[in-house]
Amino acid sequence: MIQALTEVVEATVAGGYNEFFVQGMGALAAGIAILAGLGPGISEGIAAKGAVEGVARNPEAAGQIRSMLMLGCALTETTAIYGLLISMLLLFLVAM
């Protein structure tokens, strides 16, 4: 994947765009990719709110609610991690 991304950058530079344009577009794309952390942050807050309300209504189910909350947050957080990974790849491979 890294080799393919490097070849695309080299082909873009050879195709008429200068190196600074490619670096700028890489930085812009990295900024957009990092916005992927916005959705998981909001959804985890909503999930925590629901878990607190659920425990307040039924304290006996706190263990089950906690385990489902942790599983849901872990699955949600992977989206943010993928966005961070893509933005770092763009920054260090394209924008430099």
N, CA, C and O atoms as a CHARMM CRD file, in Angstrom:
* protein
*
  384
    1    1 MET  N      0.81800  -1.18700   0.00000 PROA 1      0.00000
    2    1 MET  CA     0.00000   0.00000   0.00000 PROA 1      0.00000
    3    1 MET  C      0.86300   1.25200   0.00000 PROA 1      0.00000
    4    1 MET  O      0.55900   2.21700  -0.70100 PROA 1      0.00000
    5    2 ILE  N      1.93000   1.24300   0.77800 PROA 2      0.00000
    6    2 ILE  CA     2.80400   2.40800   0.84400 PROA 2      0.00000
    7    2 ILE  C      3.49000   2.63300  -0.49300 PROA 2      0.00000
    8    2 ILE  O      3.63200   3.77600  -0.92800 PROA 2      0.00000
    9    3 GLN  N      3.91400   1.57200  -1.14700 PROA 3      0.00000
   10    3 GLN  CA     4.54600   1.68800  -2.45700 PROA 3      0.00000
   11    3 GLN  C      3.56400   2.25700  -3.48100 PROA 3      0.00000
   12    3 GLN  O      3.93600   3.09600  -4.30200 PROA 3      0.00000
   13    4 ALA  N      2.32000   1.80600  -3.43400 PROA 4      0.00000
   14    4 ALA  CA     1.31200   2.29700  -4.36900 PROA 4      0.00000
   15    4 ALA  C      1.03600   3.77600  -4.14100 PROA 4      0.00000
   16    4 ALA  O      0.87500   4.52600  -5.10400 PROA 4      0.00000
   17    5 LEU  N      0.97600   4.20900  -2.88200 PROA 5      0.00000
   18    5 LEU  CA     0.74500   5.61500  -2.57500 PROA 5      0.00000
   19    5 LEU  C      1.91700   6.47100  -3.04200 PROA 5      0.00000
   20    5 LEU  O      1.71900   7.57700  -3.54500 PROA 5      0.00000
   21    6 THR  N      3.11600   5.97200  -2.88100 PROA 6      0.00000
   22    6 THR  CA     4.30000   6.69300  -3.34700 PROA 6      0.00000
   23    6 THR  C      4.28900   6.82000  -4.86300 PROA 6      0.00000
   24    6 THR  O      4.63800   7.87600  -5.39000 PROA 6      0.00000
   25    7 GLU  N      3.89900   5.77300  -5.57100 PROA 7      0.00000
   26    7 GLU  CA     3.83100   5.82700  -7.03400 PROA 7      0.00000
   27    7 GLU  C      2.78000   6.82900  -7.50500 PROA 7      0.00000
   28    7 GLU  O      2.98900   7.52300  -8.50000 PROA 7      0.00000
   29    8 VAL  N      1.66300   6.90800  -6.80500 PROA 8      0.00000
   30    8 VAL  CA     0.62900   7.87800  -7.17200 PROA 8      0.00000
   31    8 VAL  C      1.13700   9.30000  -7.00200 PROA 8      0.00000
   32    8 VAL  O      0.88100  10.15600  -7.84900 PROA 8      0.00000
   33    9 VAL  N      1.84800   9.55800  -5.92500 PROA 9      0.00000
   34    9 VAL  CA     2.40200  10.89600  -5.69400 PROA 9      0.00000
   35    9 VAL  C      3.41100  11.24600  -6.77700 PROA 9      0.00000
   36    9 VAL  O      3.39300  12.35700  -7.30700 PROA 9      0.00000
   37   10 GLU  N      4.29100  10.30600  -7.11100 PROA 10     0.00000
   38   10 GLU  CA     5.28700  10.56800  -8.15100 PROA 10     0.00000
   39   10 GLU  C      4.62900  10.79800  -9.50900 PROA 10     0.00000
   40   10 GLU  O      5.07500  11.65600 -10.27100 PROA 10     0.00000
   41   11 ALA  N      3.58100  10.05000  -9.81800 PROA 11     0.00000
   42   11 ALA  CA     2.87600  10.22700 -11.08900 PROA 11     0.00000
   43   11 ALA  C      2.15900  11.57200 -11.12700 PROA 11     0.00000
   44   11 ALA  O      2.08600  12.20900 -12.17900 PROA 11     0.00000
   45   12 THR  N      1.63200  12.00400  -9.99200 PROA 12     0.00000
   46   12 THR  CA     0.95100  13.29800  -9.93200 PROA 12     0.00000
   47   12 THR  C      1.93800  14.43200 -10.14400 PROA 12     0.00000
   48   12 THR  O      1.64400  15.38500 -10.86600 PROA 12     0.00000
   49   13 VAL  N      3.09600  14.33900  -9.52500 PROA 13     0.00000
   50   13 VAL  CA     4.12200  15.36700  -9.70100 PROA 13     0.00000
   51   13 VAL  C      4.60600  15.37000 -11.14600 PROA 13     0.00000
   52   13 VAL  O      4.81900  16.43600 -11.72400 PROA 13     0.00000
   53   14 ALA  N      4.78000  14.20600 -11.72800 PROA 14     0.00000
   54   14 ALA  CA     5.23700  14.11400 -13.12000 PROA 14     0.00000
   55   14 ALA  C      4.14500  14.56000 -14.09500 PROA 14     0.00000
   56   14 ALA  O      4.45700  14.94600 -15.22200 PROA 14     0.00000
   57   15 GLY  N      2.88000  14.51600 -13.68900 PROA 15     0.00000
   58   15 GLY  CA     1.77300  14.86200 -14.56700 PROA 15     0.00000
   59   15 GLY  C      1.51500  16.34900 -14.68500 PROA 15     0.00000
   60   15 GLY  O      0.56800  16.72600 -15.37400 PROA 15     0.00000
   61   16 GLY  N      2.27500  17.20000 -14.07300 PROA 16     0.00000
   62   16 GLY  CA     2.10000  18.62700 -14.24000 PROA 16     0.00000
   63   16 GLY  C      1.87100  19.38800 -12.95200 PROA 16     0.00000
   64   16 GLY  O      2.05300  20.60500 -12.92800 PROA 16     0.00000
   65   17 TYR  N      1.48200  18.72200 -11.88700 PROA 17     0.00000
   66   17 TYR  CA     1.30900  19.42000 -10.61900 PROA 17     0.00000
   67   17 TYR  C      2.64800  19.51100  -9.92800 PROA 17     0.00000
   68   17 TYR  O      3.43900  18.56800  -9.95500 PROA 17     0.00000
   69   18 ASN  N      2.90600  20.66600  -9.30000 PROA 18     0.00000
   70   18 ASN  CA     4.18300  20.78100  -8.61300 PROA 18     0.00000
   71   18 ASN  C      4.12800  20.09800  -7.25300 PROA 18     0.00000
   72   18 ASN  O      3.06200  19.70300  -6.78000 PROA 18     0.00000
   73   19 GLU  N      5.26600  19.97000  -6.65000 PROA 19     0.00000
   74   19 GLU  CA     5.38900  19.23100  -5.38900 PROA 19     0.00000
   75   19 GLU  C      4.63300  19.91900  -4.25600 PROA 19     0.00000
   76   19 GLU  O      4.10300  19.24500  -3.37300 PROA 19     0.00000
   77   20 PHE  N      4.57500  21.24200  -4.26900 PROA 20     0.00000
   78   20 PHE  CA     3.90700  21.97500  -3.19900 PROA 20     0.00000
   79   20 PHE  C      2.39400  21.78500  -3.24400 PROA 20     0.00000
   80   20 PHE  O      1.74000  21.73500  -2.20200 PROA 20     0.00000
   81   21 PHE  N      1.84000  21.68000  -4.44700 PROA 21     0.00000
   82   21 PHE  CA     0.40700  21.41000  -4.58400 PROA 21     0.00000
   83   21 PHE  C      0.06700  20.03900  -4.00500 PROA 21     0.00000
   84   21 PHE  O     -0.92900  19.88100  -3.29800 PROA 21     0.00000
   85   22 VAL  N      0.89700  19.06200  -4.30800 PROA 22     0.00000
   86   22 VAL  CA     0.65900  17.70500  -3.80700 PROA 22     0.00000
   87   22 VAL  C      0.77800  17.67500  -2.28900 PROA 22     0.00000
   88   22 VAL  O     -0.01600  17.01600  -1.61700 PROA 22     0.00000
   89   23 GLN  N      1.76500  18.38400  -1.74300 PROA 23     0.00000
   90   23 GLN  CA     1.91700  18.43400  -0.29400 PROA 23     0.00000
   91   23 GLN  C      0.72500  19.12400   0.36600 PROA 23     0.00000
   92   23 GLN  O      0.24500  18.67900   1.40900 PROA 23     0.00000
   93   24 GLY  N      0.25600  20.19800  -0.23600 PROA 24     0.00000
   94   24 GLY  CA    -0.89100  20.91100   0.31100 PROA 24     0.00000
   95   24 GLY  C     -2.15400  20.07000   0.28500 PROA 24     0.00000
   96   24 GLY  O     -2.91600  20.05700   1.25100 PROA 24     0.00000
   97   25 MET  N     -2.37800  19.37300  -0.81100 PROA 25     0.00000
   98   25 MET  CA    -3.55500  18.51200  -0.90600 PROA 25     0.00000
   99   25 MET  C     -3.45700  17.33500   0.06500 PROA 25     0.00000
  100   25 MET  O     -4.46800  16.88700   0.60400 PROA 25     0.00000
  101   26 GLY  N     -2.24000  16.83500   0.28700 PROA 26     0.00000
  102   26 GLY  CA    -2.04900  15.75800   1.26600 PROA 26     0.00000
  103   26 GLY  C     -2.36800  16.22800   2.67300 PROA 26     0.00000
  104   26 GLY  O     -2.99000  15.50100   3.44800 PROA 26     0.00000
  105   27 ALA  N     -1.94200  17.45300   3.01200 PROA 27     0.00000
  106   27 ALA  CA    -2.23900  18.00000   4.33200 PROA 27     0.00000
  107   27 ALA  C     -3.73300  18.26000   4.48600 PROA 27     0.00000
  108   27 ALA  O     -4.29600  18.01800   5.55400 PROA 27     0.00000
  109   28 LEU  N     -4.37600  18.74900   3.43500 PROA 28     0.00000
  110   28 LEU  CA    -5.82400  18.97500   3.48100 PROA 28     0.00000
  111   28 LEU  C     -6.58500  17.65600   3.65500 PROA 28     0.00000
  112   28 LEU  O     -7.53100  17.57800   4.43800 PROA 28     0.00000
  113   29 ALA  N     -6.17000  16.63800   2.93000 PROA 29     0.00000
  114   29 ALA  CA    -6.81100  15.33400   3.04600 PROA 29     0.00000
  115   29 ALA  C     -6.60200  14.73900   4.43300 PROA 29     0.00000
  116   29 ALA  O     -7.49800  14.08700   4.96800 PROA 29     0.00000
  117   30 ALA  N     -5.42000  14.95800   5.02400 PROA 30     0.00000
  118   30 ALA  CA    -5.16500  14.46100   6.37700 PROA 30     0.00000
  119   30 ALA  C     -6.06700  15.16000   7.38400 PROA 30     0.00000
  120   30 ALA  O     -6.55500  14.52900   8.32100 PROA 30     0.00000
  121   31 GLY  N     -6.29100  16.44400   7.20000 PROA 31     0.00000
  122   31 GLY  CA    -7.19400  17.17400   8.08000 PROA 31     0.00000
  123   31 GLY  C     -8.62300  16.67000   7.97900 PROA 31     0.00000
  124   31 GLY  O     -9.32400  16.55700   8.98500 PROA 31     0.00000
  125   32 ILE  N     -9.05100  16.36600   6.75900 PROA 32     0.00000
  126   32 ILE  CA   -10.39400  15.82900   6.57300 PROA 32     0.00000
  127   32 ILE  C    -10.49700  14.42500   7.17100 PROA 32     0.00000
  128   32 ILE  O    -11.52000  14.07200   7.75800 PROA 32     0.00000
  129   33 ALA  N     -9.44000  13.62700   7.02200 PROA 33     0.00000
  130   33 ALA  CA    -9.46400  12.26400   7.55400 PROA 33     0.00000
  131   33 ALA  C     -9.51800  12.24800   9.07500 PROA 33     0.00000
  132   33 ALA  O    -10.11400  11.34500   9.66300 PROA 33     0.00000
  133   34 ILE  N     -8.90700  13.23300   9.71500 PROA 34     0.00000
  134   34 ILE  CA    -8.90800  13.24300  11.17800 PROA 34     0.00000
  135   34 ILE  C    -10.28300  13.61400  11.71500 PROA 34     0.00000
  136   34 ILE  O    -10.56700  13.37600  12.88800 PROA 34     0.00000
  137   35 LEU  N    -11.14600  14.19500  10.87300 PROA 35     0.00000
  138   35 LEU  CA   -12.51900  14.47700  11.29400 PROA 35     0.00000
  139   35 LEU  C    -13.31000  13.19900  11.54500 PROA 35     0.00000
  140   35 LEU  O    -14.42200  13.24700  12.07000 PROA 35     0.00000
  141   36 ALA  N    -12.73900  12.06100  11.17100 PROA 36     0.00000
  142   36 ALA  CA   -13.39700  10.77900  11.43900 PROA 36     0.00000
  143   36 ALA  C    -13.51900  10.52500  12.93600 PROA 36     0.00000
  144   36 ALA  O    -14.31800   9.68700  13.35400 PROA 36     0.00000
  145   37 GLY  N    -12.75400  11.22300  13.73600 PROA 37     0.00000
  146   37 GLY  CA   -12.85800  11.08100  15.18500 PROA 37     0.00000
  147   37 GLY  C    -14.04400  11.81300  15.78200 PROA 37     0.00000
  148   37 GLY  O    -14.37600  11.60300  16.94900 PROA 37     0.00000
  149   38 LEU  N    -14.68500  12.66500  15.00600 PROA 38     0.00000
  150   38 LEU  CA   -15.82100  13.43100  15.51100 PROA 38     0.00000
  151   38 LEU  C    -17.04000  12.54000  15.76400 PROA 38     0.00000
  152   38 LEU  O    -17.69000  12.65400  16.80300 PROA 38     0.00000
  153   39 GLY  N    -17.34000  11.67200  14.83400 PROA 39     0.00000
  154   39 GLY  CA   -18.49900  10.78200  14.96800 PROA 39     0.00000
  155   39 GLY  C    -18.39300   9.82200  16.14000 PROA 39     0.00000
  156   39 GLY  O    -19.33300   9.71900  16.92800 PROA 39     0.00000
  157   40 PRO  N    -17.27100   9.11000  16.27900 PROA 40     0.00000
  158   40 PRO  CA   -17.14500   8.21300  17.43500 PROA 40     0.00000
  159   40 PRO  C    -17.20200   8.93700  18.77700 PROA 40     0.00000
  160   40 PRO  O    -17.72100   8.39200  19.75200 PROA 40     0.00000
  161   41 GLY  N    -16.67700  10.15100  18.83600 PROA 41     0.00000
  162   41 GLY  CA   -16.73900  10.89800  20.09300 PROA 41     0.00000
  163   41 GLY  C    -18.16700  11.22000  20.49300 PROA 41     0.00000
  164   41 GLY  O    -18.54500  11.08500  21.65700 PROA 41     0.00000
  165   42 ILE  N    -18.95300  11.64300  19.52200 PROA 42     0.00000
  166   42 ILE  CA   -20.35300  11.95500  19.80200 PROA 42     0.00000
  167   42 ILE  C    -21.12900  10.69000  20.16500 PROA 42     0.00000
  168   42 ILE  O    -21.91000  10.68400  21.11700 PROA 42     0.00000
  169   43 SER  N    -20.90900   9.62200  19.40100 PROA 43     0.00000
  170   43 SER  CA   -21.67500   8.39500  19.66000 PROA 43     0.00000
  171   43 SER  C    -21.29100   7.73900  20.98200 PROA 43     0.00000
  172   43 SER  O    -22.14200   7.13700  21.63700 PROA 43     0.00000
  173   44 GLU  N    -20.04500   7.84200  21.37900 PROA 44     0.00000
  174   44 GLU  CA   -19.66600   7.28800  22.68100 PROA 44     0.00000
  175   44 GLU  C    -20.28800   8.08700  23.81400 PROA 44     0.00000
  176   44 GLU  O    -20.66000   7.51900  24.84100 PROA 44     0.00000
  177   45 GLY  N    -20.40400   9.38500  23.64200 PROA 45     0.00000
  178   45 GLY  CA   -21.08100  10.19800  24.65400 PROA 45     0.00000
  179   45 GLY  C    -22.54900   9.83100  24.78200 PROA 45     0.00000
  180   45 GLY  O    -23.08300   9.75300  25.88800 PROA 45     0.00000
  181   46 ILE  N    -23.20200   9.60600  23.64200 PROA 46     0.00000
  182   46 ILE  CA   -24.60800   9.20300  23.67000 PROA 46     0.00000
  183   46 ILE  C    -24.75800   7.82200  24.30900 PROA 46     0.00000
  184   46 ILE  O    -25.69900   7.58100  25.06400 PROA 46     0.00000
  185   47 ALA  N    -23.81800   6.91300  23.99900 PROA 47     0.00000
  186   47 ALA  CA   -23.87400   5.56700  24.58500 PROA 47     0.00000
  187   47 ALA  C    -23.66000   5.61600  26.09200 PROA 47     0.00000
  188   47 ALA  O    -24.32900   4.89600  26.83200 PROA 47     0.00000
  189   48 ALA  N    -22.74200   6.45400  26.55400 PROA 48     0.00000
  190   48 ALA  CA   -22.50400   6.57000  27.99600 PROA 48     0.00000
  191   48 ALA  C    -23.72900   7.15400  28.69000 PROA 48     0.00000
  192   48 ALA  O    -24.08700   6.73100  29.78900 PROA 48     0.00000
  193   49 LYS  N    -24.36500   8.11900  28.04900 PROA 49     0.00000
  194   49 LYS  CA   -25.59800   8.69000  28.60300 PROA 49     0.00000
  195   49 LYS  C    -26.67000   7.61600  28.76000 PROA 49     0.00000
  196   49 LYS  O    -27.34400   7.53900  29.78700 PROA 49     0.00000
  197   50 GLY  N    -26.81700   6.78400  27.71900 PROA 50     0.00000
  198   50 GLY  CA   -27.80000   5.71300  27.78300 PROA 50     0.00000
  199   50 GLY  C    -27.47700   4.68800  28.85600 PROA 50     0.00000
  200   50 GLY  O    -28.37200   4.16200  29.51700 PROA 50     0.00000
  201   51 ALA  N    -26.18500   4.40800  29.02400 PROA 51     0.00000
  202   51 ALA  CA   -25.78500   3.43600  30.04800 PROA 51     0.00000
  203   51 ALA  C    -26.06000   3.96500  31.45300 PROA 51     0.00000
  204   51 ALA  O    -26.52300   3.22700  32.32200 PROA 51     0.00000
  205   52 VAL  N    -25.77300   5.23800  31.66800 PROA 52     0.00000
  206   52 VAL  CA   -26.03300   5.82100  32.98200 PROA 52     0.00000
  207   52 VAL  C    -27.52700   5.82800  33.27800 PROA 52     0.00000
  208   52 VAL  O    -27.94600   5.54000  34.39900 PROA 52     0.00000
  209   53 GLU  N    -28.32900   6.15800  32.26700 PROA 53     0.00000
  210   53 GLU  CA   -29.78000   6.13800  32.46800 PROA 53     0.00000
  211   53 GLU  C    -30.27200   4.71800  32.73000 PROA 53     0.00000
  212   53 GLU  O    -31.16100   4.51100  33.55700 PROA 53     0.00000
  213   54 GLY  N    -29.70000   3.74300  32.03300 PROA 54     0.00000
  214   54 GLY  CA   -30.10000   2.35500  32.23700 PROA 54     0.00000
  215   54 GLY  C    -29.76200   1.85300  33.62800 PROA 54     0.00000
  216   54 GLY  O    -30.56000   1.14700  34.24400 PROA 54     0.00000
  217   55 VAL  N    -28.58600   2.21100  34.12800 PROA 55     0.00000
  218   55 VAL  CA   -28.19600   1.79900  35.47600 PROA 55     0.00000
  219   55 VAL  C    -29.05600   2.51800  36.51300 PROA 55     0.00000
  220   55 VAL  O    -29.38300   1.94600  37.55300 PROA 55     0.00000
  221   56 ALA  N    -29.42200   3.76900  36.23500 PROA 56     0.00000
  222   56 ALA  CA   -30.26700   4.51200  37.18300 PROA 56     0.00000
  223   56 ALA  C    -31.65800   3.87000  37.27800 PROA 56     0.00000
  224   56 ALA  O    -32.27400   3.86400  38.34400 PROA 56     0.00000
  225   57 ARG  N    -32.14100   3.33400  36.16300 PROA 57     0.00000
  226   57 ARG  CA   -33.46700   2.70700  36.17400 PROA 57     0.00000
  227   57 ARG  C    -33.44500   1.29000  36.73400 PROA 57     0.00000
  228   57 ARG  O    -34.39000   0.85800  37.39300 PROA 57     0.00000
  229   58 ASN  N    -32.35100   0.56800  36.46300 PROA 58     0.00000
  230   58 ASN  CA   -32.27800  -0.83400  36.87100 PROA 58     0.00000
  231   58 ASN  C    -30.86300  -1.12600  37.38500 PROA 58     0.00000
  232   58 ASN  O    -30.02500  -1.60600  36.62100 PROA 58     0.00000
  233   59 PRO  N    -30.58300  -0.84700  38.65400 PROA 59     0.00000
  234   59 PRO  CA   -29.22700  -1.03600  39.18300 PROA 59     0.00000
  235   59 PRO  C    -28.74100  -2.48800  39.16400 PROA 59     0.00000
  236   59 PRO  O    -27.53300  -2.72800  39.17000 PROA 59     0.00000
  237   60 GLU  N    -29.65900  -3.45700  39.14000 PROA 60     0.00000
  238   60 GLU  CA   -29.25100  -4.86000  39.13200 PROA 60     0.00000
  239   60 GLU  C    -28.59800  -5.25700  37.81300 PROA 60     0.00000
  240   60 GLU  O    -27.82700  -6.21600  37.77100 PROA 60     0.00000
  241   61 ALA  N    -28.89100  -4.54300  36.75500 PROA 61     0.00000
  242   61 ALA  CA   -28.34000  -4.87200  35.43100 PROA 61     0.00000
  243   61 ALA  C    -27.07600  -4.09700  35.11300 PROA 61     0.00000
  244   61 ALA  O    -26.67400  -4.01400  33.95300 PROA 61     0.00000
  245   62 ALA  N    -26.44700  -3.53000  36.12800 PROA 62     0.00000
  246   62 ALA  CA   -25.26300  -2.69800  35.89800 PROA 62     0.00000
  247   62 ALA  C    -24.12700  -3.47000  35.23200 PROA 62     0.00000
  248   62 ALA  O    -23.42800  -2.92000  34.38100 PROA 62     0.00000
  249   63 GLY  N    -23.93300  -4.72100  35.60200 PROA 63     0.00000
  250   63 GLY  CA   -22.85100  -5.52300  35.01600 PROA 63     0.00000
  251   63 GLY  C    -23.05400  -5.77600  33.54000 PROA 63     0.00000
  252   63 GLY  O    -22.11700  -5.65200  32.75200 PROA 63     0.00000
  253   64 GLN  N    -24.27000  -6.13100  33.15600 PROA 64     0.00000
  254   64 GLN  CA   -24.55800  -6.37000  31.73400 PROA 64     0.00000
  255   64 GLN  C    -24.47300  -5.07400  30.93300 PROA 64     0.00000
  256   64 GLN  O    -23.95900  -5.06000  29.81400 PROA 64     0.00000
  257   65 ILE  N    -24.97700  -3.99400  31.50900 PROA 65     0.00000
  258   65 ILE  CA   -24.93300  -2.71100  30.80700 PROA 65     0.00000
  259   65 ILE  C    -23.49300  -2.27400  30.60800 PROA 65     0.00000
  260   65 ILE  O    -23.13000  -1.77900  29.54100 PROA 65     0.00000
  261   66 ARG  N    -22.66800  -2.45600  31.64000 PROA 66     0.00000
  262   66 ARG  CA   -21.26500  -2.04900  31.54800 PROA 66     0.00000
  263   66 ARG  C    -20.52700  -2.84800  30.47800 PROA 66     0.00000
  264   66 ARG  O    -19.75000  -2.28700  29.70600 PROA 66     0.00000
  265   67 SER  N    -20.76900  -4.15500  30.43300 PROA 67     0.00000
  266   67 SER  CA   -20.06400  -4.96600  29.43600 PROA 67     0.00000
  267   67 SER  C    -20.50200  -4.61500  28.01800 PROA 67     0.00000
  268   67 SER  O    -19.66900  -4.57200  27.11300 PROA 67     0.00000
  269   68 MET  N    -21.78600  -4.36400  27.81100 PROA 68     0.00000
  270   68 MET  CA   -22.25400  -3.96700  26.47700 PROA 68     0.00000
  271   68 MET  C    -21.73300  -2.58500  26.10800 PROA 68     0.00000
  272   68 MET  O    -21.43000  -2.33400  24.94100 PROA 68     0.00000
  273   69 LEU  N    -21.62400  -1.68200  27.08200 PROA 69     0.00000
  274   69 LEU  CA   -21.08500  -0.34800  26.82400 PROA 69     0.00000
  275   69 LEU  C    -19.62400  -0.43600  26.40400 PROA 69     0.00000
  276   69 LEU  O    -19.21300   0.23700  25.45900 PROA 69     0.00000
  277   70 MET  N    -18.84300  -1.24700  27.08600 PROA 70     0.00000
  278   70 MET  CA   -17.42600  -1.39000  26.73800 PROA 70     0.00000
  279   70 MET  C    -17.24700  -1.99200  25.34600 PROA 70     0.00000
  280   70 MET  O    -16.38100  -1.55100  24.59000 PROA 70     0.00000
  281   71 LEU  N    -18.04300  -2.97900  25.00500 PROA 71     0.00000
  282   71 LEU  CA   -17.98000  -3.58000  23.68000 PROA 71     0.00000
  283   71 LEU  C    -18.36500  -2.56400  22.60800 PROA 71     0.00000
  284   71 LEU  O    -17.69600  -2.45800  21.58000 PROA 71     0.00000
  285   72 GLY  N    -19.42900  -1.83000  22.84500 PROA 72     0.00000
  286   72 GLY  CA   -19.86500  -0.81500  21.87700 PROA 72     0.00000
  287   72 GLY  C    -18.84600   0.29000  21.69900 PROA 72     0.00000
  288   72 GLY  O    -18.59700   0.73200  20.57700 PROA 72     0.00000
  289   73 CYS  N    -18.25400   0.74300  22.79300 PROA 73     0.00000
  290   73 CYS  CA   -17.23800   1.79500  22.69400 PROA 73     0.00000
  291   73 CYS  C    -15.99100   1.29900  21.97400 PROA 73     0.00000
  292   73 CYS  O    -15.37800   2.05000  21.21500 PROA 73     0.00000
  293   74 ALA  N    -15.61200   0.06000  22.19900 PROA 74     0.00000
  294   74 ALA  CA   -14.43800  -0.49400  21.50900 PROA 74     0.00000
  295   74 ALA  C    -14.68400  -0.58800  20.00900 PROA 74     0.00000
  296   74 ALA  O    -13.80400  -0.26300  19.21200 PROA 74     0.00000
  297   75 LEU  N    -15.86500  -1.02400  19.62500 PROA 75     0.00000
  298   75 LEU  CA   -16.18400  -1.10800  18.19400 PROA 75     0.00000
  299   75 LEU  C    -16.28700   0.27800  17.56500 PROA 75     0.00000
  300   75 LEU  O    -15.88600   0.46800  16.41600 PROA 75     0.00000
  301   76 THR  N    -16.81300   1.23400  18.29900 PROA 76     0.00000
  302   76 THR  CA   -16.93500   2.59200  17.78400 PROA 76     0.00000
  303   76 THR  C    -15.56900   3.25600  17.64900 PROA 76     0.00000
  304   76 THR  O    -15.32300   4.00400  16.70300 PROA 76     0.00000
  305   77 GLU  N    -14.70000   2.98100  18.58400 PROA 77     0.00000
  306   77 GLU  CA   -13.38200   3.62600  18.59300 PROA 77     0.00000
  307   77 GLU  C    -12.51700   3.18600  17.41100 PROA 77     0.00000
  308   77 GLU  O    -11.60900   3.91500  17.01300 PROA 77     0.00000
  309   78 THR  N    -12.78300   2.01400  16.84800 PROA 78     0.00000
  310   78 THR  CA   -11.97900   1.57300  15.70800 PROA 78     0.00000
  311   78 THR  C    -12.11500   2.52600  14.52400 PROA 78     0.00000
  312   78 THR  O    -11.16500   2.69200  13.75900 PROA 78     0.00000
  313   79 THR  N    -13.26700   3.14800  14.36100 PROA 79     0.00000
  314   79 THR  CA   -13.44500   4.12000  13.27800 PROA 79     0.00000
  315   79 THR  C    -12.50400   5.30000  13.46100 PROA 79     0.00000
  316   79 THR  O    -11.88300   5.75300  12.50000 PROA 79     0.00000
  317   80 ALA  N    -12.39500   5.79600  14.67700 PROA 80     0.00000
  318   80 ALA  CA   -11.48900   6.91300  14.94800 PROA 80     0.00000
  319   80 ALA  C    -10.03700   6.50300  14.74100 PROA 80     0.00000
  320   80 ALA  O     -9.23600   7.29400  14.24300 PROA 80     0.00000
  321   81 ILE  N     -9.69300   5.28600  15.11300 PROA 81     0.00000
  322   81 ILE  CA    -8.32100   4.81700  14.93200 PROA 81     0.00000
  323   81 ILE  C     -7.98800   4.69500  13.45300 PROA 81     0.00000
  324   81 ILE  O     -6.87800   5.03200  13.04200 PROA 81     0.00000
  325   82 TYR  N     -8.94100   4.21400  12.64200 PROA 82     0.00000
  326   82 TYR  CA    -8.71200   4.13500  11.19400 PROA 82     0.00000
  327   82 TYR  C     -8.51900   5.53000  10.60600 PROA 82     0.00000
  328   82 TYR  O     -7.64200   5.72800   9.76400 PROA 82     0.00000
  329   83 GLY  N     -9.31900   6.49000  11.03400 PROA 83     0.00000
  330   83 GLY  CA    -9.15300   7.86800  10.55400 PROA 83     0.00000
  331   83 GLY  C     -7.80000   8.43600  10.93400 PROA 83     0.00000
  332   83 GLY  O     -7.17200   9.12900  10.13400 PROA 83     0.00000
  333   84 LEU  N     -7.34300   8.15300  12.14600 PROA 84     0.00000
  334   84 LEU  CA    -6.02200   8.60700  12.58100 PROA 84     0.00000
  335   84 LEU  C     -4.92500   7.95100  11.75300 PROA 84     0.00000
  336   84 LEU  O     -3.95800   8.61100  11.37300 PROA 84     0.00000
  337   85 LEU  N     -5.06500   6.67000  11.47400 PROA 85     0.00000
  338   85 LEU  CA    -4.07700   5.95300  10.67200 PROA 85     0.00000
  339   85 LEU  C     -3.99000   6.53600   9.26200 PROA 85     0.00000
  340   85 LEU  O     -2.89300   6.76400   8.75200 PROA 85     0.00000
  341   86 ILE  N     -5.12400   6.77500   8.64000 PROA 86     0.00000
  342   86 ILE  CA    -5.13500   7.33500   7.29600 PROA 86     0.00000
  343   86 ILE  C     -4.53300   8.73500   7.29200 PROA 86     0.00000
  344   86 ILE  O     -3.76300   9.07200   6.39200 PROA 86     0.00000
  345   87 SER  N     -4.87100   9.54800   8.27500 PROA 87     0.00000
  346   87 SER  CA    -4.31500  10.90300   8.30800 PROA 87     0.00000
  347   87 SER  C     -2.80400  10.88200   8.51500 PROA 87     0.00000
  348   87 SER  O     -2.09400  11.69600   7.92600 PROA 87     0.00000
  349   88 MET  N     -2.30500   9.97100   9.33500 PROA 88     0.00000
  350   88 MET  CA    -0.84700   9.88700   9.52600 PROA 88     0.00000
  351   88 MET  C     -0.15300   9.40200   8.26600 PROA 88     0.00000
  352   88 MET  O      0.92200   9.89100   7.92000 PROA 88     0.00000
  353   89 LEU  N     -0.76800   8.43000   7.56800 PROA 89     0.00000
  354   89 LEU  CA    -0.19400   7.98900   6.30900 PROA 89     0.00000
  355   89 LEU  C     -0.14300   9.12700   5.31000 PROA 89     0.00000
  356   89 LEU  O      0.85900   9.30200   4.61800 PROA 89     0.00000
  357   90 LEU  N     -1.20800   9.89800   5.22900 PROA 90     0.00000
  358   90 LEU  CA    -1.22400  11.02500   4.30400 PROA 90     0.00000
  359   90 LEU  C     -0.20000  12.08000   4.68000 PROA 90     0.00000
  360   90 LEU  O      0.46200  12.64000   3.80500 PROA 90     0.00000
  361   91 LEU  N     -0.06300  12.35400   5.95200 PROA 91     0.00000
  362   91 LEU  CA     0.88700  13.36700   6.36700 PROA 91     0.00000
  363   91 LEU  C      2.33200  12.95300   6.13500 PROA 91     0.00000
  364   91 LEU  O      3.13800  13.74900   5.65500 PROA 91     0.00000
  365   92 PHE  N      2.65800  11.72800   6.47000 PROA 92     0.00000
  366   92 PHE  CA     4.06200  11.31700   6.41100 PROA 92     0.00000
  367   92 PHE  C      4.48700  10.78300   5.06100 PROA 92     0.00000
  368   92 PHE  O      5.68300  10.73800   4.77300 PROA 92     0.00000
  369   93 LEU  N      3.53200  10.36900   4.20900 PROA 93     0.00000
  370   93 LEU  CA     3.91300   9.84000   2.91900 PROA 93     0.00000
  371   93 LEU  C      3.65000  10.81100   1.77100 PROA 93     0.00000
  372   93 LEU  O      4.39300  10.82900   0.79000 PROA 93     0.00000
  373   94 VAL  N      2.60800  11.60900   1.88900 PROA 94     0.00000
  374   94 VAL  CA     2.25900  12.51500   0.79900 PROA 94     0.00000
  375   94 VAL  C      2.70700  13.92500   1.09100 PROA 94     0.00000
  376   94 VAL  O      3.31800  14.57000   0.23800 PROA 94     0.00000
  377   95 ALA  N      2.41700  14.41400   2.27400 PROA 95     0.00000
  378   95 ALA  CA     2.65000  15.81400   2.57500 PROA 95     0.00000
  379   95 ALA  C      4.10600  16.13800   2.88900 PROA 95     0.00000
  380   95 ALA  O      4.42500  17.30100   3.13700 PROA 95     0.00000
  381   96 MET  N      4.98300  15.16900   2.88500 PROA 96     0.00000
  382   96 MET  CA     6.39400  15.47200   3.17300 PROA 96     0.00000
  383   96 MET  C      7.22800  15.39800   1.93300 PROA 96     0.00000
  384   96 MET  O      8.43700  15.62400   1.98800 PROA 96     0.00000
